[in-house]
Amino acid sequence: MVLCFKDRQRVVFSRVPRENTYMALDLSSLKKSIAALDNSINSYSGNKNNKSLTGRDLETMKAGIIQNFEVAYEMCWKFMKRWIEEEVSPNIVDGVPRRELYRVSAENLLISDVDLWMDYHKARNLTAHTYNSGNADCASEAAMKFIHDAKKFLKTLEAKND
């Protein structure tokens, strides 16, 4: 098990032995974070027209989407980095800007659209200022788009992780 402390978050990357001495990433934490985001989006979508809920209730649900987006986004880029370090080169993405990480990820067919992932990065940076309702709306809208790409990334990583 490897512990990574980065950006004030503790991420645990457990290693599972593979044949030929290669190691597979334990994707359970990534799966959980994406599932949590998916659940919060589905809950909000299913209840946004419920007349018995107040505006405050809906804002609280939206805050849940934003929080789960933050976690899922952070987990995605950290797993991209980890996979590249394990499968491509140990130091190729150390200290590089996010755009470069996404470019290398695209080159290795983990993602398909660098600019789209940069948009998610910008939306994630907005989440630090969610007290602004405009930022909260932008972040939650980005999260609703992000969930599809996060699921796609997870499937790609699962296929490459076997």
Backbone torsions as a table, in degrees:
resi	resn	phi	psi	omega
1	MET	NA	135.4	179.4
2	VAL	-116.2	130.5	175.7
3	LEU	-101.3	134.7	-179.7
4	CYS	-123.5	121.0	175.3
5	PHE	-108.2	110.4	-178.1
6	LYS	-147.9	141.0	179.8
7	ASP	52.6	40.1	176.9
8	ARG	59.5	17.9	175.9
9	GLN	-118.3	143.1	176.5
10	ARG	-100.3	120.5	179.4
11	VAL	-119.4	130.7	-179.8
12	VAL	-104.7	123.4	176.2
13	PHE	-110.0	100.9	177.4
14	SER	-84.7	144.3	-178.2
15	ARG	-107.9	136.6	178.2
16	VAL	-117.0	126.1	-177.9
17	PRO	-61.2	141.0	173.9
18	ARG	-119.2	168.1	174.3
19	GLU	-62.9	159.2	178.8
20	ASN	61.5	27.3	177.4
21	THR	63.5	9.3	173.7
22	TYR	-79.0	156.8	-179.4
23	MET	-119.2	136.3	176.4
24	ALA	-93.8	145.2	175.9
25	LEU	-75.1	141.2	172.5
26	ASP	-82.1	108.9	-173.4
27	LEU	-91.6	7.0	-173.6
28	SER	-60.0	-40.2	-179.9
29	SER	-68.3	-35.3	176.1
30	LEU	-66.1	-44.8	178.0
31	LYS	-58.9	-44.0	-179.2
32	LYS	-64.0	-40.8	-178.6
33	SER	-67.6	-38.9	178.5
34	ILE	-69.6	-39.9	177.9
35	ALA	-63.3	-40.3	178.6
36	ALA	-63.4	-41.9	176.9
37	LEU	-63.9	-45.3	179.4
38	ASP	-59.2	-43.7	179.3
39	ASN	-63.9	-42.0	-179.5
40	SER	-68.3	-37.2	176.7
41	ILE	-65.5	-45.2	179.8
42	ASN	-63.5	-38.9	178.4
43	SER	-63.9	-45.7	178.7
44	TYR	-63.9	-47.2	-178.7
45	SER	-61.2	-37.3	-179.9
46	GLY	-75.2	-16.5	-175.1
47	ASN	-118.9	-4.6	-173.4
48	LYS	-63.9	-22.7	178.5
49	ASN	-102.4	8.9	179.0
50	ASN	-74.1	113.5	-175.3
51	LYS	-69.4	-17.1	180.0
52	SER	-81.1	-11.2	178.0
53	LEU	-90.5	140.6	178.2
54	THR	-83.9	168.2	174.3
55	GLY	-59.6	-36.4	177.9
56	ARG	-64.1	-39.6	177.5
57	ASP	-61.0	-45.0	-178.9
58	LEU	-67.4	-37.5	177.0
59	GLU	-64.5	-36.0	177.4
60	THR	-66.3	-40.8	177.6
61	MET	-64.6	-39.9	178.4
62	LYS	-64.7	-37.4	176.9
63	ALA	-62.5	-35.5	175.7
64	GLY	-64.1	-40.0	176.4
65	ILE	-60.5	-47.0	-177.5
66	ILE	-62.8	-44.4	180.0
67	GLN	-62.5	-44.1	179.5
68	ASN	-68.9	-31.9	174.1
69	PHE	-62.5	-46.3	178.9
70	GLU	-54.3	-49.7	-177.0
71	VAL	-66.1	-47.7	-178.2
72	ALA	-63.7	-41.8	178.5
73	TYR	-61.6	-48.0	-179.9
74	GLU	-60.3	-42.2	179.7
75	MET	-64.2	-41.0	-179.0
76	CYS	-60.1	-52.8	-176.2
77	TRP	-68.1	-31.3	178.1
78	LYS	-69.4	-35.8	176.1
79	PHE	-72.6	-33.0	173.2
80	MET	-58.9	-50.8	-179.3
81	LYS	-58.6	-46.6	-178.1
82	ARG	-63.1	-43.8	-179.8
83	TRP	-62.6	-44.3	-179.8
84	ILE	-62.7	-42.6	178.3
85	GLU	-61.4	-37.8	-177.9
86	GLU	-79.9	-37.5	-170.5
87	GLU	-103.0	-22.2	-176.4
88	VAL	-109.8	-65.8	-178.9
89	SER	-162.0	136.8	-175.4
90	PRO	-61.1	-29.4	-173.9
91	ASN	-116.2	7.6	-173.0
92	ILE	-64.8	-28.9	-177.5
93	VAL	-116.5	12.8	176.8
94	ASP	-67.5	123.0	174.7
95	GLY	69.6	12.6	-179.3
96	VAL	-85.0	154.5	174.5
97	PRO	-62.5	158.4	-177.3
98	ARG	-58.1	-39.7	179.3
99	ARG	-58.1	-40.8	179.6
100	GLU	-66.8	-40.3	176.0
101	LEU	-58.8	-44.5	-179.7
102	TYR	-69.0	-34.2	177.0
103	ARG	-63.9	-45.7	178.4
104	VAL	-65.4	-37.7	176.8
105	SER	-62.6	-41.0	178.5
106	ALA	-67.4	-40.2	177.2
107	GLU	-60.2	-31.1	-179.8
108	ASN	-97.7	14.5	173.8
109	LEU	60.5	30.3	173.3
110	LEU	-82.2	-35.6	176.5
111	ILE	-134.7	167.3	-178.2
112	SER	-113.8	-20.2	-172.4
113	ASP	-132.7	101.8	-179.0
114	VAL	-61.3	-45.5	-177.4
115	ASP	-62.8	-37.8	177.8
116	LEU	-63.4	-43.2	178.3
117	TRP	-67.7	-30.8	174.6
118	MET	-67.8	-35.8	175.1
119	ASP	-61.8	-41.0	176.8
120	TYR	-63.7	-37.7	178.2
121	HIS	-62.1	-44.5	178.7
122	LYS	-63.8	-40.6	178.3
123	ALA	-64.9	-39.4	177.6
124	ARG	-62.0	-38.5	177.9
125	ASN	-65.8	-28.2	176.7
126	LEU	-67.9	-24.8	-174.7
127	THR	-65.8	-16.9	175.4
128	ALA	-70.1	-14.4	-177.1
129	HIS	-123.7	41.3	-175.8
130	THR	-72.6	-7.2	174.4
131	TYR	-64.0	-18.7	174.7
132	ASN	-87.2	118.9	-174.7
133	SER	-62.5	-31.0	176.7
134	GLY	-65.3	-43.2	176.8
135	ASN	-64.9	-40.4	179.4
136	ALA	-62.7	-41.1	178.3
137	ASP	-64.0	-44.4	178.7
138	CYS	-62.7	-43.3	-178.9
139	ALA	-66.0	-41.4	-179.4
140	SER	-70.1	-35.7	175.5
141	GLU	-65.0	-42.0	177.3
142	ALA	-62.5	-39.7	179.6
143	ALA	-61.7	-37.7	-179.3
144	MET	-69.3	-26.3	173.4
145	LYS	-83.6	-39.5	-176.6
146	PHE	-59.4	-36.4	-174.8
147	ILE	-55.2	-37.1	-179.9
148	HIS	-67.3	-42.9	180.0
149	ASP	-72.5	-32.4	176.7
150	ALA	-65.8	-42.8	177.9
151	LYS	-64.4	-40.5	178.1
152	LYS	-63.8	-42.8	177.2
153	PHE	-61.2	-44.2	179.7
154	LEU	-60.4	-44.9	178.2
155	LYS	-61.6	-42.3	178.2
156	THR	-62.7	-45.1	-179.8
157	LEU	-64.6	-39.7	177.0
158	GLU	-60.7	-42.7	-179.9
159	ALA	-65.5	-39.1	-179.1
160	LYS	-80.1	-15.6	-175.2
161	ASN	-88.3	-10.1	-178.9
162	ASP	-74.6	NA	NA
